[in-house]
Amino acid sequence: MASQVDAGIPFGFSHDQQAFRLLELPPALLAALESPNPPTNATGGALQSPGLCAIASPKVTLELHHVASSPLPHLRKSIPIFHGPESRDGDLEMMASSPVNFEKRGKDDIFANTPACEEECERGWTEIAAFELYGGCVRPSIWALLSAYKAIFSAATSQGIELESRFLIEDLWQAMEDDDYPRAFVEAVLARLAAKEHAVRGEWASVDKSKCIAWLGTLILETQQGTKRERLIGDFLEEWKDNLPEPWRENATLDSIEGFYIRPSPNTIRFNGDGVSTSSVSTNASAASSGARKWHEKFRSSGI
C-alpha cells in the first residue's frame, strides 16, 4: 500500500452494498491498528494457502484469514417467498411475501447487493430453488417445493421418464402443463436436484438419486412442523418411499437424513429445526450429524 500523507485511513459506507469479504484480524494486527502509532506503510500479497493473505509492515509480517460465510441468509431475506401457483394472475405481490418490504428485484440486482462472490450466490440461488417470475425473484416455500416435487414425480412416472437418466425437460413439462406451475419453478427444482452442476441449462436434465432421496425425506418432515410436530416413523417412511421411483425406495432410510430429525420416542419422529433447513441438505446428508453451526447461523438465530 502506498505511503499516506495523512496517518488516518478513510472509510466510507457503500449504499449499494457491493460484495465484500470478512477478514479475521490476528491479535497482533488488531493491537497494532489500535496502538497510539499504528503502521501507515505496508505491502500485501496472497499466500499459497487458500483463503490467506499477508500484510508486511517494516517490522512484522501478519497473516489475514478469510472468514467462511454463506450468502444464504442474505438471499433468504432479500427474496420473497413463492407460495404456489394458486394465485397466478400476473401479480407477483399476491403470490409472495417477504420479511422485508416487497420490491420487484431482478437476480442481477440481488447478487450485486449480496456480500458474496457471484459463484457463491449462484450456488445459494440453486440451493433455495429461487427463480425469476413476472420481473421479480421469488423462492418457494417448503410446501410449494413438496407440491412441485410430487407433480414432477407423478408426471415422470406417467411418461415413463427415468429421473436418474438424462431426459428432455420438454417431455416432463408437457406432462405437467395442467398442474399450472411456472416452468421456471419446475426448472429450479430440477436444478436443485441435478446430478451435475448446471445440468438444467439446456434441453436436458437428470436427478441425483442420493441428493433427491435425502432432500425429499427432510422436506416431508419439515412440512409437518405447522401441523403435527411428531408422526409415526412407519407412516413417515411410507410417504417418503411412495414418492420415490421404485428402484430408489430401499435407500430411503433414516441413515440418509442423519442430523435432520429427532426421535421423541422409539416409534415417532419429527424434523430437527435447530438451525437446519432442507435447503442445506446435500448428497452427503450425514455431514450434518456433527451438529456444528457456522458463525453466520448463530448471528441469524440471535437476530443480529
C-alpha positions as CSV (number, residue, x, y, z in Angstrom):
1,M,0.0,0.0,0.0
2,A,1.4,3.4,-1.0
3,S,2.6,5.8,1.7
4,Q,-0.1,8.0,3.2
5,V,0.4,11.7,3.8
6,D,-2.3,11.5,6.5
7,A,-1.9,8.9,9.1
8,G,-5.7,8.2,9.0
9,I,-7.3,5.7,6.6
10,P,-10.6,7.0,5.1
11,F,-13.6,4.7,5.3
12,G,-16.9,5.1,3.6
13,F,-20.3,3.4,3.6
14,S,-21.4,1.9,0.3
15,H,-25.1,2.2,-0.1
16,D,-25.1,-0.4,-2.9
17,Q,-23.5,-2.9,-0.5
18,Q,-21.2,-4.3,-3.2
19,A,-19.7,-7.7,-2.4
20,F,-17.1,-7.7,0.3
21,R,-15.2,-10.3,2.3
22,L,-14.9,-10.6,6.1
23,L,-11.4,-10.9,7.4
24,E,-10.2,-12.3,10.7
25,L,-7.7,-10.0,12.2
26,P,-4.9,-11.7,14.2
27,P,-4.5,-10.2,17.7
28,A,-1.1,-8.7,16.8
29,L,-2.5,-6.8,13.9
30,L,-5.5,-5.6,15.9
31,A,-3.2,-4.4,18.6
32,A,-1.0,-2.6,16.0
33,L,-4.0,-0.9,14.5
34,E,-5.3,0.2,17.9
35,S,-2.0,1.4,19.1
36,P,-1.2,5.2,19.5
37,N,1.1,5.0,16.5
38,P,-0.4,2.5,14.0
39,P,1.7,1.5,11.0
40,T,1.0,3.5,7.9
41,N,3.2,1.7,5.4
42,A,2.6,-1.9,4.4
43,T,2.5,-4.2,1.5
44,G,0.0,-7.0,0.8
45,G,0.1,-10.3,-1.1
46,A,-1.6,-13.7,-1.4
47,L,-0.2,-16.8,0.2
48,Q,-0.2,-20.3,-1.3
49,S,-2.8,-21.5,1.2
50,P,-6.4,-20.8,0.1
51,G,-8.2,-18.0,1.9
52,L,-5.0,-16.5,3.2
53,C,-3.1,-13.3,2.5
54,A,-0.3,-11.4,4.3
55,I,0.4,-7.8,5.2
56,A,4.0,-6.9,5.8
57,S,5.0,-3.7,7.7
58,P,8.6,-2.6,8.2
59,K,8.8,-4.6,11.5
60,V,6.4,-7.6,11.2
61,T,4.5,-9.8,8.7
62,L,1.0,-10.8,9.6
63,E,-1.5,-13.2,8.1
64,L,-5.1,-12.4,7.3
65,H,-7.7,-15.2,7.1
66,H,-10.9,-15.1,5.1
67,V,-13.9,-15.9,7.4
68,A,-16.0,-18.7,5.9
69,S,-19.5,-17.3,5.1
70,S,-22.6,-18.2,3.2
71,P,-24.9,-15.9,1.1
72,L,-28.0,-18.0,2.1
73,P,-29.2,-15.8,5.0
74,H,-28.9,-12.7,2.8
75,L,-30.7,-14.3,-0.2
76,R,-33.5,-15.6,2.1
77,K,-34.0,-12.2,3.5
78,S,-33.9,-10.4,0.1
79,I,-36.1,-12.8,-1.9
80,P,-39.9,-13.0,-1.4
81,I,-41.5,-16.4,-0.8
82,F,-43.5,-18.1,-3.5
83,H,-46.4,-20.0,-2.1
84,G,-47.7,-21.8,-5.2
85,P,-49.5,-21.4,-8.5
86,E,-53.0,-20.8,-7.0
87,S,-52.8,-17.0,-7.4
88,R,-51.1,-16.9,-10.8
89,D,-52.8,-13.8,-12.1
90,G,-49.7,-11.9,-13.0
91,D,-49.4,-10.1,-9.7
92,L,-46.2,-11.3,-8.1
93,E,-47.0,-9.5,-4.8
94,M,-50.2,-11.5,-4.4
95,M,-48.2,-14.7,-4.6
96,A,-45.3,-13.8,-2.4
97,S,-44.4,-12.5,1.0
98,S,-41.2,-11.3,2.4
99,P,-39.7,-10.3,5.8
100,V,-38.7,-7.0,4.2
101,N,-40.8,-4.5,2.2
102,F,-41.9,-6.1,-1.0
103,E,-40.0,-5.0,-4.1
104,K,-39.6,-6.5,-7.5
105,R,-35.9,-7.0,-7.9
106,G,-34.0,-8.9,-10.6
107,K,-31.5,-11.6,-10.0
108,D,-28.5,-9.4,-11.0
109,D,-29.6,-6.7,-8.6
110,I,-29.9,-9.1,-5.7
111,F,-26.5,-10.7,-6.5
112,A,-24.9,-7.2,-6.7
113,N,-26.1,-6.4,-3.2
114,T,-25.2,-9.7,-1.6
115,P,-21.9,-9.9,0.3
116,A,-20.5,-12.9,-1.6
117,C,-18.9,-13.6,-5.0
118,E,-21.1,-14.4,-8.0
119,E,-20.3,-18.1,-7.9
120,E,-21.3,-18.4,-4.3
121,C,-24.5,-16.5,-5.0
122,E,-25.3,-18.9,-7.8
123,R,-24.9,-21.9,-5.6
124,G,-27.1,-20.3,-2.9
125,W,-29.7,-19.4,-5.6
126,T,-29.8,-23.0,-6.7
127,E,-29.9,-24.4,-3.2
128,I,-33.1,-22.5,-2.3
129,A,-34.6,-23.2,-5.7
130,A,-35.1,-19.5,-6.4
131,F,-36.3,-18.3,-9.8
132,E,-37.5,-15.2,-11.7
133,L,-41.1,-14.6,-12.3
134,Y,-43.0,-11.5,-13.6
135,G,-40.0,-9.3,-13.4
136,G,-39.0,-10.2,-9.9
137,C,-37.3,-13.0,-7.9
138,V,-39.0,-15.5,-5.7
139,R,-38.1,-18.5,-3.6
140,P,-40.6,-21.3,-3.0
141,S,-41.9,-22.2,0.4
142,I,-41.3,-25.7,1.7
143,W,-45.0,-26.6,0.9
144,A,-44.6,-25.3,-2.6
145,L,-41.4,-27.3,-3.0
146,L,-43.1,-30.5,-1.8
147,S,-46.1,-30.0,-4.0
148,A,-44.0,-29.3,-7.1
149,Y,-41.8,-32.3,-6.5
150,K,-44.8,-34.6,-6.2
151,A,-46.1,-33.1,-9.5
152,I,-42.7,-33.8,-11.1
153,F,-42.6,-37.3,-9.8
154,S,-46.2,-38.0,-10.9
155,A,-45.5,-36.6,-14.4
156,A,-42.3,-38.6,-14.8
157,T,-44.0,-41.8,-13.7
158,S,-46.9,-41.4,-16.1
159,Q,-44.5,-40.7,-19.0
160,G,-42.0,-43.4,-18.1
161,I,-39.2,-40.9,-17.6
162,E,-36.3,-42.2,-15.5
163,L,-35.3,-39.3,-13.4
164,E,-31.8,-40.6,-12.8
165,S,-31.1,-40.8,-16.5
166,R,-30.8,-37.8,-18.8
167,F,-34.2,-36.8,-20.0
168,L,-35.7,-33.9,-22.1
169,I,-37.2,-31.2,-19.9
170,E,-39.8,-30.5,-22.5
171,D,-41.1,-34.1,-22.2
172,L,-41.6,-33.6,-18.5
173,W,-43.1,-30.2,-18.9
174,Q,-45.6,-31.4,-21.5
175,A,-46.9,-33.8,-18.8
176,M,-47.1,-31.1,-16.2
177,E,-48.8,-28.2,-18.0
178,D,-52.2,-29.0,-16.4
179,D,-50.6,-28.5,-13.0
180,D,-50.2,-24.8,-13.7
181,Y,-46.7,-24.5,-12.2
182,P,-44.5,-21.8,-13.7
183,R,-41.9,-23.5,-15.9
184,A,-39.1,-21.5,-14.2
185,F,-40.2,-23.1,-10.9
186,V,-40.1,-26.6,-12.3
187,E,-36.6,-26.0,-13.7
188,A,-35.4,-24.5,-10.4
189,V,-36.5,-27.7,-8.6
190,L,-34.7,-29.8,-11.2
191,A,-31.6,-27.7,-10.8
192,R,-31.7,-28.2,-7.0
193,L,-31.7,-31.9,-7.5
194,A,-29.5,-32.0,-10.6
195,A,-26.9,-34.8,-10.8
196,K,-24.4,-32.3,-12.2
197,E,-23.9,-28.6,-11.6
198,H,-25.7,-26.6,-14.2
199,A,-27.3,-29.8,-15.7
200,V,-30.6,-28.0,-16.3
201,R,-29.0,-25.3,-18.5
202,G,-30.3,-26.5,-21.9
203,E,-32.8,-29.1,-23.0
204,W,-31.7,-32.0,-20.8
205,A,-31.7,-32.7,-17.1
206,S,-31.1,-35.5,-14.7
207,V,-31.7,-36.0,-11.0
208,D,-29.1,-37.1,-8.4
209,K,-30.5,-40.2,-6.7
210,S,-28.9,-39.7,-3.3
211,K,-29.4,-36.0,-3.2
212,C,-33.1,-36.3,-4.1
213,I,-33.8,-39.0,-1.5
214,A,-32.3,-37.1,1.4
215,W,-33.8,-33.8,0.3
216,L,-37.3,-35.3,0.0
217,G,-37.1,-37.0,3.3
218,T,-36.2,-33.8,5.2
219,L,-38.7,-31.8,3.2
220,I,-41.6,-34.1,4.2
221,L,-40.6,-33.8,7.9
222,E,-40.2,-30.0,7.7
223,T,-43.7,-29.5,6.3
224,Q,-45.1,-31.3,9.3
225,Q,-44.0,-28.6,11.6
226,G,-47.0,-26.5,11.0
227,T,-49.4,-29.3,11.7
228,K,-48.5,-32.2,13.9
229,R,-44.9,-32.0,15.0
230,E,-44.5,-35.7,15.5
231,R,-45.6,-38.6,13.4
232,L,-45.2,-42.3,13.5
233,I,-41.9,-43.4,11.8
234,G,-43.7,-46.1,9.8
235,D,-46.1,-43.5,8.3
236,F,-43.3,-41.2,7.5
237,L,-41.3,-43.9,5.8
238,E,-44.3,-45.0,3.8
239,E,-45.0,-41.4,2.5
240,W,-41.3,-40.9,1.7
241,K,-41.0,-44.1,-0.3
242,D,-44.3,-43.7,-2.1
243,N,-42.9,-40.5,-3.7
244,L,-39.7,-42.1,-5.0
245,P,-39.1,-44.3,-8.0
246,E,-39.4,-47.9,-7.2
247,P,-35.6,-48.7,-7.5
248,W,-34.8,-45.9,-5.1
249,R,-37.2,-46.9,-2.3
250,E,-34.9,-49.2,-0.4
251,N,-32.4,-46.3,0.0
252,A,-35.0,-44.2,1.9
253,T,-33.6,-44.9,5.3
254,L,-33.1,-42.7,8.4
255,D,-29.4,-43.0,7.9
256,S,-29.6,-40.9,4.8
257,I,-31.1,-37.9,6.7
258,E,-29.0,-38.3,9.9
259,G,-28.9,-35.0,11.8
260,F,-32.1,-33.7,10.2
261,Y,-34.6,-35.5,12.5
262,I,-35.3,-36.1,16.2
263,R,-37.0,-39.2,17.7
264,P,-39.1,-38.1,20.7
265,S,-39.9,-41.8,21.2
266,P,-38.9,-45.1,19.7
267,N,-41.8,-45.0,17.3
268,T,-42.1,-41.3,16.5
269,I,-40.1,-38.8,14.5
270,R,-40.0,-35.1,13.9
271,F,-37.9,-32.5,12.0
272,N,-34.8,-31.2,13.6
273,G,-35.2,-27.4,13.3
274,D,-32.2,-26.4,15.2
275,G,-30.6,-24.2,12.5
276,V,-31.2,-26.9,9.8
277,S,-33.2,-26.4,6.7
278,T,-33.9,-28.6,3.7
279,S,-32.1,-26.0,1.5
280,S,-28.9,-27.2,3.2
281,V,-29.4,-30.9,2.5
282,S,-26.7,-32.2,0.2
283,T,-25.8,-35.5,-1.4
284,N,-23.9,-36.4,1.8
285,A,-26.7,-35.6,4.3
286,S,-24.8,-37.4,7.1
287,A,-22.4,-34.5,7.2
288,A,-25.0,-32.6,9.2
289,S,-24.8,-35.1,12.0
290,S,-21.8,-33.2,13.6
291,G,-24.3,-30.5,14.7
292,A,-21.7,-27.8,14.0
293,R,-23.3,-24.4,13.4
294,K,-21.4,-21.8,11.3
295,W,-20.9,-18.4,12.7
296,H,-23.4,-16.8,10.4
297,E,-26.2,-19.2,11.6
298,K,-25.5,-18.1,15.2
299,F,-25.8,-14.5,14.2
300,R,-29.0,-15.2,12.3
301,S,-30.6,-17.1,15.2
302,S,-29.7,-14.2,17.6
303,G,-31.3,-11.6,15.3
304,I,-28.0,-9.7,14.7
